[in-house]
Amino acid sequence: MSLPCIVAARRFDRTSHVPFVIDGERVGWIRAGDVPLLTRWPDVFEIDAERVTLAPLYNTVDLRSAALGSVIGALAAEGRIPGWRDETYAIRNAFDAPPLAYIERAASRFFGTMTYAVHLNGVVEYADSAPQLWIARRSDTKATDPGMLDNVVAGGIGWGFSLAETIVKECWEESGIPEEIASRAVAGRTAHVLQSLPEGTQAEQIFIYDLALPEDFAPRNQDGEVGEHRLARIEDVAQAIEEGAMTVDASLATLDCLLRRRWIDEDACVGIDALFAPPVID
């Protein structure tokens, strides 16, 4: 039986979504039930039974961003787009691709556009005892997955930030990890999530890193987004994943670490290898 996080990471029903298209490129997935909300803007969207297309007259990044911004603002005011973040995300199907438009982070799941995040496994290795992981509990006020267990550092990559810059930024904000330690993060694999959520579709690439933390270091949150940190045994973290107490994203990042280091058996993670390749959607 697959772990809950592995099942959830591909819980997506293509038949209940329509592609969102910009400049001839599918850039997202919109729930069929949300499509009627967009008919109020016939100058912005061309809508048929097969897709929602941003009107071709919006043919520059600035024009597309402005058109989408007015729609997003109205939908957010009506409660259709929750969890406003005041963060800018780029609409792009590859991390190094030029943006087609910019949108508010909270709107990415309504439109099902690709997002990017970094997750760090905080590893403490001892000379005379078993290794442990620092994990976090998300604040109860977080817009997504409040109160759930998470990696010691995890954050979305806003427009204009590189992977390295995001790691340094998030390490300090979430765990008080200084740059001289954060810069030692070692890349693991990249997980690909495509799952349906109450607020829309999460289409996300998760860049996974391991970070060795000193034995005498204790994380300390700086931005109020983490409720607590705890140093956990490998078996306790594995149990939290099995019970679904850890977020899907953090579970995948943690499993990648545990598998690469051979701290758990691959037989316990049936189906996970498929999540390290982009999903294929007909």
Residue, then its C-alpha position, 0 to 999 in steps of 0.5 A: m500500500s502506498l503512503p498517503c503522501i504518495v497517493a495525494a501527490r497525484r490526486f488529480d482528476r483531469t476530467s474535472h479541469v480545463p487547461f489554462v492557456i497563454d500564448g498557445e502554451r498550457v500553463g495551468w489547470i482550472r476547475a470546471g466549476d470555477v470556469p463560470l466565474l471567469t465569464r464576467w471578463p469576456d475581454v480577458f478570457e476566451i472560453d470554450a468547452e476545451r480550455v480557457t485562453l487569455a485573450p491574444l490582445y494581451n501580448t506582453v508580460d505587462l499587459r497579461s499581468a495587469a489583466l490577470g491582476s484585475v481579475i485576481g483582485a476581484l475574485a480575492a475580494e469575493g473570497r474565491i482566492p483565499g490566503w492573499r500573500d503579497e508575493t509575486y509569482a511568475i507564470r512559467n512551465a520551467f524554472d529557468a523559462p522567461p515569465l509569461a505573466y506575473i500573478e499574486r502567489a495566492a492565485s496560483r492554485f486557482f489557475g493551477t499554474m506551476t510553482y516552485a519551492v525549496h525544502l530542506n531536511g535538517v540533519v544532525e549526525y552523531a558520532d555515537s548515536a543514530p542520526q536525527l532530523w529537525i522538523a517544524r510544526r507549521s503555525d496555526t495561522k498559516a494559510t495552507d496546512p496550518g498546524m501540520l508537521d513540516n521540514v525545518v525549512a520550506g518555502g516558495i520561490g518568489w519571482g526574482f529569487s534564485l534557489a540559493e537566495t531562497i535557501v538563505k532567506e528561508c533558512w533565516e526566516e523560518s529557523g534562524i539558520p545563518e547564511e554560513i550554515a545555509s550555504r552548505a545545503v546539498a541538493g537532493r532530487t526534485a519532486h513533482v506534485l500535482q494534486s487537487l486541493p480545496e483552493g484549486t490545483q497545486a502544480e509544484q516542483i519541489f527542490i529538495y536539499d539536505l542541510a547538516l546542522p551542528e549538534d549544538f544548534a537549535p532552530r528558532n523561528q523569526d517570522g511567526e510562520v512556525g509554531e515549534h521545532r523538534l529534534a526527532r528520531i528517524e523512526d518517529v519522522a517515518q511514523a508521522i509520514e505514515e500517519g499523514a501528520m506531515t504535509v505532502d510536500a515535506s513528506l516527499a522531501t523527507l522520504d527523499c532524504l531517508l531513501r538516499r541515505r538508506w535510513i529506510d527501506e525502499d519497499a516502504c515507499v511504493g510508487i515514490d520514484a514516479l514523483f521525481a519525474p514530471p506528471v504525464i497528463d493527456 
